[in-house]
Amino acid sequence: MSPYDLNENFLCDFRAELVPLRQTVKDLWQCQADWRFTKRLISTYPLAYIRTIFPTVGRSEGVMVGVREKFNNLLGKNFPTVSEARPTLSFNETGSTQDAKKGRISNWPPGRMLRRLASMRSGFQGKHAFSGPKQLALLRMMNHAKNRGRLVVVVLPVSPAYAKEFLTPAVEREFEIALAEVQRRASRAHWIRLDQLDELNSNENFWTWCILTFMGRKLQRKLSWIS
């Protein structure tokens, strides 16, 4: 996990399909979420039903990115145009997408960097929060896992570009407080803090804001073993 993953304001596009409405209501009540966040989260459920008939509802950016990629392919420009608006799930990656993960954000031109920053900021409304349904879900996962053997929690780094733009001292403080609460409630877990290692603190190691390149992942595995 990372500040990117645990940000409550960054909603997965598939959340309503994965989490029962009853569980969401229970979590919102338990964490005493404000009305604005509650309304935003609950509204994803009727949207999920509408998408069974109109799959592109609420996904205008994804549609535009897909059209752009198809157009580029027709012109012989064989490179993917990946959206950074919100977290997504990819089960069947194409060869071109896998190749792209060998690239790095340090090679992005300034215009692309600015577009991605604006899209990212829009995706989580420019705010970070770490005490909410995601934290409760993490605790449920850890409580379930600890009864099945050794529990290891890995805190992953984010790219320096992401950290510079979004992780203010106040946000970092809030993230550490949230982690401390999880550690307190899951004391038997073994924690690996890869986010504190200087070896990974370079845009050269990242394909996107929070996804390591092929070489970055090799370094991550090596450092995880050492830790």
Sine and cosine of phi, psi and omega as CSV:
sin_phi,cos_phi,sin_psi,cos_psi,sin_omega,cos_omega
0.00,0.00,0.24,-0.97,-0.04,-1.00
-0.41,-0.91,0.13,-0.99,0.09,-1.00
-0.85,0.53,-0.50,0.87,0.05,-1.00
-0.92,0.40,-0.75,0.66,-0.05,-1.00
-0.93,0.37,-0.64,0.77,-0.12,-0.99
-1.00,0.03,-0.01,1.00,0.03,-1.00
-0.91,0.40,0.91,-0.42,-0.05,-1.00
-0.89,0.46,-0.47,0.88,-0.05,-1.00
-0.99,0.17,-0.11,0.99,0.00,-1.00
-0.98,-0.18,0.99,-0.12,-0.10,-1.00
-1.00,0.00,0.73,-0.68,0.10,-1.00
-0.93,0.37,0.66,-0.75,-0.02,-1.00
-0.91,0.42,-0.33,0.94,-0.04,-1.00
-0.96,-0.28,0.19,0.98,-0.12,-0.99
-0.84,0.54,-0.72,0.69,-0.05,-1.00
-0.90,0.44,-0.39,0.92,0.02,-1.00
-0.99,0.12,-0.31,0.95,-0.08,-1.00
-0.97,-0.25,-0.52,0.85,-0.09,-1.00
-0.93,-0.37,0.85,-0.53,0.04,-1.00
-0.86,0.52,0.57,-0.82,0.00,-1.00
-0.85,0.53,-0.64,0.77,-0.01,-1.00
-0.86,0.51,-0.67,0.75,0.01,-1.00
-0.91,0.41,-0.64,0.77,0.00,-1.00
-0.89,0.45,-0.71,0.70,0.02,-1.00
-0.88,0.48,-0.67,0.74,0.01,-1.00
-0.89,0.46,-0.68,0.73,-0.01,-1.00
-0.92,0.39,-0.66,0.75,0.01,-1.00
-0.88,0.47,-0.64,0.77,0.02,-1.00
-0.92,0.39,-0.66,0.75,-0.05,-1.00
-0.92,0.40,-0.64,0.77,-0.03,-1.00
-1.00,-0.01,0.04,1.00,0.05,-1.00
0.81,0.58,0.77,0.64,-0.01,-1.00
-0.92,0.40,0.52,-0.85,0.02,-1.00
-0.96,0.27,0.23,-0.97,-0.10,-1.00
-0.90,0.44,-0.63,0.78,-0.04,-1.00
-0.88,0.47,-0.73,0.68,0.01,-1.00
-0.93,0.36,-0.64,0.77,0.02,-1.00
-0.86,0.51,-0.73,0.68,0.00,-1.00
-0.89,0.46,-0.65,0.76,0.00,-1.00
-0.90,0.44,-0.67,0.75,-0.05,-1.00
-0.96,0.29,-0.70,0.72,-0.02,-1.00
-0.91,0.41,-0.55,0.84,-0.05,-1.00
-0.91,0.41,-0.28,0.96,0.02,-1.00
-0.94,0.33,-0.34,0.94,-0.05,-1.00
-0.97,0.25,-0.77,0.64,0.11,-0.99
-0.89,0.47,-0.52,0.86,0.04,-1.00
-0.90,0.44,-0.62,0.79,0.02,-1.00
-0.90,0.44,-0.61,0.80,0.04,-1.00
-0.93,0.38,-0.66,0.75,0.02,-1.00
-0.88,0.47,-0.56,0.83,-0.04,-1.00
-0.94,0.35,-0.28,0.96,0.09,-1.00
-0.91,0.41,-0.41,0.91,0.03,-1.00
-0.98,-0.21,-0.67,0.74,-0.01,-1.00
-0.84,-0.55,1.00,0.04,-0.13,-0.99
-0.88,0.48,-0.35,0.94,-0.09,-1.00
-1.00,-0.06,0.01,1.00,-0.01,-1.00
-0.87,0.50,0.79,-0.62,0.01,-1.00
0.97,0.25,0.16,0.99,-0.03,-1.00
-0.82,-0.57,0.62,0.79,-0.07,-1.00
-0.86,0.50,-0.63,0.78,-0.01,-1.00
-0.92,0.40,-0.67,0.74,0.04,-1.00
-0.88,0.47,-0.62,0.79,0.04,-1.00
-0.90,0.44,-0.71,0.71,-0.01,-1.00
-0.90,0.44,-0.64,0.76,0.04,-1.00
-0.90,0.43,-0.68,0.74,0.02,-1.00
-0.89,0.45,-0.68,0.73,0.04,-1.00
-0.89,0.46,-0.67,0.74,0.01,-1.00
-0.88,0.47,-0.67,0.74,0.00,-1.00
-0.91,0.42,-0.67,0.74,0.03,-1.00
-0.88,0.47,-0.66,0.75,0.00,-1.00
-0.90,0.43,-0.67,0.75,0.04,-1.00
-0.89,0.46,-0.64,0.77,0.02,-1.00
-0.90,0.43,-0.62,0.78,0.03,-1.00
-0.90,0.43,-0.52,0.85,0.02,-1.00
-1.00,0.07,-0.01,1.00,0.02,-1.00
1.00,0.08,0.21,0.98,0.05,-1.00
-1.00,-0.06,0.99,-0.15,-0.14,-0.99
-1.00,-0.03,0.95,0.30,0.11,-0.99
-0.59,-0.81,0.61,-0.79,-0.04,-1.00
-0.98,0.19,0.47,-0.88,0.07,-1.00
-0.88,-0.48,1.00,-0.01,-0.14,-0.99
-1.00,0.06,0.73,-0.69,0.02,-1.00
-0.99,0.16,0.59,-0.81,0.05,-1.00
-0.92,-0.40,0.31,0.95,-0.12,-0.99
-0.92,0.38,-0.59,0.81,-0.03,-1.00
-0.34,-0.94,0.30,-0.95,0.04,-1.00
-0.88,0.47,0.59,-0.81,0.02,-1.00
-0.72,-0.69,0.24,-0.97,0.06,-1.00
-0.92,-0.39,0.75,-0.66,0.01,-1.00
-0.84,-0.54,0.92,-0.40,-0.03,-1.00
-0.99,-0.15,-0.53,0.85,-0.05,-1.00
-0.81,-0.59,0.99,0.13,-0.04,-1.00
-0.98,0.22,0.64,-0.77,0.06,-1.00
-0.98,0.18,0.25,-0.97,0.02,-1.00
-0.87,0.49,-0.62,0.78,-0.02,-1.00
-0.91,0.41,-0.59,0.81,0.03,-1.00
-0.93,0.37,-0.66,0.75,0.04,-1.00
-0.89,0.46,-0.63,0.78,0.04,-1.00
-0.90,0.43,-0.58,0.81,-0.04,-1.00
-0.89,0.45,-0.48,0.88,-0.02,-1.00
-0.94,0.34,-0.14,0.99,0.12,-0.99
-1.00,0.07,-0.16,0.99,0.07,-1.00
-0.98,0.20,-0.09,-1.00,-0.03,-1.00
-0.49,-0.87,0.51,-0.86,-0.06,-1.00
-0.94,0.35,-0.30,0.95,0.05,-1.00
-0.91,0.42,-0.29,0.96,0.02,-1.00
-1.00,-0.06,-0.04,1.00,0.00,-1.00
-0.91,0.41,0.70,-0.72,0.12,-0.99
-0.92,0.38,0.39,-0.92,-0.06,-1.00
-0.82,0.58,-0.63,0.77,0.00,-1.00
-0.89,0.46,-0.67,0.74,0.01,-1.00
-0.92,0.40,-0.63,0.77,0.02,-1.00
-0.87,0.49,-0.69,0.72,0.00,-1.00
-0.91,0.41,-0.64,0.77,0.03,-1.00
-0.90,0.44,-0.69,0.73,-0.02,-1.00
-0.92,0.38,-0.62,0.79,0.03,-1.00
-0.89,0.45,-0.68,0.73,0.01,-1.00
-0.90,0.43,-0.66,0.76,0.02,-1.00
-0.91,0.40,-0.67,0.75,0.03,-1.00
-0.89,0.46,-0.72,0.69,-0.01,-1.00
-0.87,0.49,-0.63,0.78,0.03,-1.00
-0.91,0.41,-0.58,0.81,-0.05,-1.00
-0.88,0.48,-0.60,0.80,0.02,-1.00
-0.90,-0.44,0.33,0.94,0.09,-1.00
0.84,0.54,0.48,0.88,0.08,-1.00
0.94,0.34,0.28,0.96,-0.07,-1.00
-0.75,-0.66,0.55,-0.84,0.12,-0.99
-0.90,-0.44,0.64,-0.77,0.12,-0.99
-0.48,-0.88,0.59,-0.81,-0.13,-0.99
-0.80,-0.61,0.08,1.00,0.02,-1.00
-0.90,-0.44,0.98,-0.20,-0.07,-1.00
-0.03,-1.00,-0.43,-0.90,-0.04,-1.00
-0.84,0.54,-0.57,0.82,0.00,-1.00
-0.92,0.40,-0.66,0.75,0.02,-1.00
-0.90,0.43,-0.66,0.75,0.04,-1.00
-0.90,0.44,-0.64,0.77,0.04,-1.00
-0.90,0.43,-0.64,0.77,0.03,-1.00
-0.88,0.47,-0.68,0.73,0.02,-1.00
-0.90,0.44,-0.62,0.78,0.05,-1.00
-0.90,0.45,-0.67,0.74,0.02,-1.00
-0.88,0.47,-0.68,0.73,-0.05,-1.00
-0.94,0.35,-0.62,0.78,0.04,-1.00
-0.90,0.43,-0.59,0.81,0.05,-1.00
-0.94,0.34,-0.64,0.77,-0.08,-1.00
-0.96,0.28,-0.55,0.84,-0.10,-0.99
-0.91,0.41,-0.35,0.94,0.04,-1.00
-1.00,0.09,-0.01,1.00,-0.05,-1.00
-0.91,-0.40,0.15,0.99,0.01,-1.00
0.70,-0.71,-0.32,-0.95,-0.03,-1.00
-0.92,0.39,0.71,-0.71,-0.04,-1.00
-0.95,-0.33,0.85,-0.53,0.01,-1.00
-0.86,-0.51,0.77,-0.64,0.02,-1.00
-0.90,-0.43,0.83,-0.56,-0.01,-1.00
-0.94,-0.35,0.85,-0.53,0.07,-1.00
-0.99,-0.11,0.92,-0.39,-0.11,-0.99
-1.00,0.06,0.43,-0.90,0.05,-1.00
-0.99,0.15,0.35,-0.94,0.23,-0.97
-0.95,-0.31,0.29,-0.96,-0.03,-1.00
-0.92,0.38,0.49,-0.87,0.08,-1.00
-0.83,0.55,-0.54,0.84,0.02,-1.00
-0.90,0.43,-0.67,0.74,0.04,-1.00
-0.92,0.40,-0.73,0.69,-0.04,-1.00
-0.88,0.48,-0.67,0.74,-0.03,-1.00
-0.90,0.44,-0.62,0.78,-0.08,-1.00
-0.99,0.15,-0.59,0.81,-0.21,-0.98
-0.86,-0.52,-0.45,0.89,-0.11,-0.99
-1.00,-0.03,0.99,0.11,0.07,-1.00
-0.95,0.30,0.26,-0.96,0.06,-1.00
-0.81,0.58,-0.59,0.81,0.01,-1.00
-0.92,0.40,-0.66,0.75,0.02,-1.00
-0.91,0.41,-0.68,0.73,0.01,-1.00
-0.89,0.46,-0.63,0.78,0.05,-1.00
-0.88,0.47,-0.71,0.71,0.00,-1.00
-0.90,0.44,-0.62,0.79,0.03,-1.00
-0.90,0.44,-0.69,0.73,0.00,-1.00
-0.91,0.41,-0.59,0.81,0.05,-1.00
-0.90,0.43,-0.67,0.74,0.02,-1.00
-0.90,0.44,-0.67,0.74,0.03,-1.00
-0.90,0.44,-0.65,0.76,0.01,-1.00
-0.88,0.47,-0.61,0.80,0.04,-1.00
-0.92,0.40,-0.66,0.75,0.04,-1.00
-0.91,0.42,-0.67,0.74,0.03,-1.00
-0.89,0.46,-0.63,0.78,0.00,-1.00
-0.90,0.44,-0.63,0.78,-0.08,-1.00
-1.00,0.03,-0.14,0.99,0.06,-1.00
-0.71,-0.71,0.91,0.42,-0.17,-0.99
-0.93,0.38,-0.34,0.94,-0.05,-1.00
-0.99,0.12,-0.11,0.99,-0.04,-1.00
-0.96,0.27,0.54,-0.84,0.11,-0.99
-0.99,-0.15,0.82,-0.57,-0.11,-0.99
-0.96,-0.26,0.71,-0.70,0.08,-1.00
-0.87,-0.49,0.91,-0.42,-0.08,-1.00
-0.99,-0.17,0.98,0.22,0.06,-1.00
-0.92,0.39,-0.36,0.93,0.01,-1.00
-0.93,0.36,-0.22,0.97,-0.01,-1.00
-0.98,-0.18,0.09,1.00,-0.03,-1.00
-1.00,-0.09,0.80,-0.60,-0.04,-1.00
-0.91,0.42,-0.44,0.90,-0.07,-1.00
-0.88,0.48,-0.47,0.88,-0.01,-1.00
-0.99,-0.14,-0.03,1.00,-0.10,-1.00
-1.00,0.09,0.91,0.40,0.00,-1.00
-0.45,-0.89,0.66,-0.75,0.06,-1.00
-0.89,0.45,-0.31,0.95,0.04,-1.00
-0.90,0.43,-0.39,0.92,-0.07,-1.00
-1.00,-0.05,0.04,1.00,-0.12,-0.99
-0.85,-0.53,0.70,-0.71,0.08,-1.00
-0.99,0.12,-0.69,0.72,0.17,-0.99
-0.78,-0.63,-0.19,-0.98,-0.10,-0.99
-0.79,0.62,-0.63,0.77,-0.16,-0.99
-0.72,-0.69,0.23,0.97,0.01,-1.00
-0.90,-0.44,0.85,-0.53,-0.04,-1.00
-0.95,0.30,0.53,-0.85,0.12,-0.99
-0.95,0.32,0.06,-1.00,0.04,-1.00
-0.84,0.55,-0.72,0.69,-0.01,-1.00
-0.94,0.35,-0.59,0.81,0.05,-1.00
-0.89,0.46,-0.61,0.79,0.01,-1.00
-0.94,0.35,-0.60,0.80,0.06,-1.00
-0.88,0.47,-0.68,0.73,0.03,-1.00
-0.91,0.41,-0.62,0.78,0.03,-1.00
-0.88,0.48,-0.72,0.69,-0.01,-1.00
-0.89,0.46,-0.64,0.77,0.00,-1.00
-0.90,0.44,-0.71,0.71,-0.02,-1.00
-0.94,0.34,-0.55,0.84,0.04,-1.00
-0.89,0.45,-0.66,0.75,0.00,-1.00
-0.90,0.43,-0.65,0.76,0.02,-1.00
-0.91,0.41,-0.66,0.75,-0.04,-1.00
-0.92,0.40,0.00,0.00,0.00,0.00
